[in-house]
Amino acid sequence: MILYYANTSPYARKARIALREAGLEARIEEVFQNPFEESPALAVANPLGKVPCLVTREGRALYDSPVICAYLAALAPEAGLIPDGGRRWQVLTGEALADGILDAAFALVMERRRPVQERSAAWMARWEGAIARATLAAEADRAPFDGPISVAQIALGAALGYLDFRLHDLAWREDAPGLAAWYSTFSQRLSMLATRPPEG
Ligand SMILES: N[C@@H](CCC(=O)N[C@@H](CS)C(=O)NCC(=O)O)C(=O)O
């Protein structure tokens, strides 16, 4: 199997953390693709031209990151990345909350890269508000992120890592000390260390 990824993409990082936590490194080849450059291989696999994209041994393309994580969880049920029973919905909602932080953060980063006169202050404030509320929600209700490693924890690790990588000024730790303590431990996992974005 092939996993198309970019080393600065937080969504791809999420999939790469999941594949390590599932113990599937030996079965999946990671292939770097910059989605913002012409990439025929990626475009053929994913018509959206986005990473991450997983191509199975049968040649079937799977995207986006929640689908890839669910597939990896199904390949390695012993890893328990998506638990059964009622806990399943709590964990998947935790994953969605963390993915929402990523969506708002990624949109904010892209907006900040536009010329100043073309940026929308209203949208940037909306995305900053979503990040602030979602990190506070994860601080207030730790249950979706508690317990054994899960896709909720993996998505949250990728999201908070991206805030540190691209949005230092947001200072989310000030209002979420419990989350900050959790991330400081989680970020030392081998899967997180092995997928750190490049410096600078
Ligand atoms: N919802 C998708 C988002 C994937 C995504 O937006 N990836 C970005 C890189 S961080 C990308 O490939 N963007 C290229 C583009 O938008 O053309 C997921 O969870 O995988």
The ligand as a Tripos MOL2 file, in Angstrom:
@<TRIPOS>MOLECULE
LIG
   20    19     1     0     0
SMALL
NO_CHARGES

@<TRIPOS>ATOM
      1 N1        -10.4280   16.8170    5.0590 N.3       1 LIG1
      2 C1         -9.1630   16.4210    4.4710 C.3       1 LIG1
      3 C2         -8.2870   17.6490    4.2850 C.3       1 LIG1
      4 C3         -7.0080   17.3380    3.4950 C.3       1 LIG1
      5 C4         -6.3080   18.6160    3.0670 C.2       1 LIG1
      6 O1         -6.9160   19.7010    2.9680 O.2       1 LIG1
      7 N2         -5.0010   18.5060    2.7670 N.am      1 LIG1
      8 C5         -4.2570   19.6460    2.3020 C.3       1 LIG1
      9 C6         -2.8360   19.6260    2.8440 C.3       1 LIG1
     10 S1         -2.7650   20.0760    4.5240 S.3       1 LIG1
     11 C7         -4.1250   19.5910    0.7980 C.2       1 LIG1
     12 O2         -3.7310   18.5740    0.2690 O.2       1 LIG1
     13 N3         -4.4620   20.6880    0.1170 N.am      1 LIG1
     14 C8         -4.3090   20.7930   -1.2950 C.3       1 LIG1
     15 C9         -5.4090   21.5850   -1.9240 C.2       1 LIG1
     16 O3         -6.3020   22.0520   -1.1840 O.co2     1 LIG1
     17 O4         -5.3810   21.7360   -3.1300 O.co2     1 LIG1
     18 C10        -8.5090   15.3490    5.3620 C.2       1 LIG1
     19 O5         -8.9110   15.2190    6.5350 O.co2     1 LIG1
     20 O6         -7.6640   14.5840    4.8660 O.co2     1 LIG1
@<TRIPOS>BOND
     1     1     2 1
     2     2     3 1
     3     2    18 1
     4     3     4 1
     5     4     5 1
     6     5     6 2
     7     5     7 1
     8     7     8 1
     9     8     9 1
    10     8    11 1
    11     9    10 1
    12    11    12 2
    13    11    13 1
    14    13    14 1
    15    14    15 1
    16    15    16 2
    17    15    17 1
    18    18    19 2
    19    18    20 1
@<TRIPOS>SUBSTRUCTURE
     1 LIG1         1 GROUP 0 **** ****
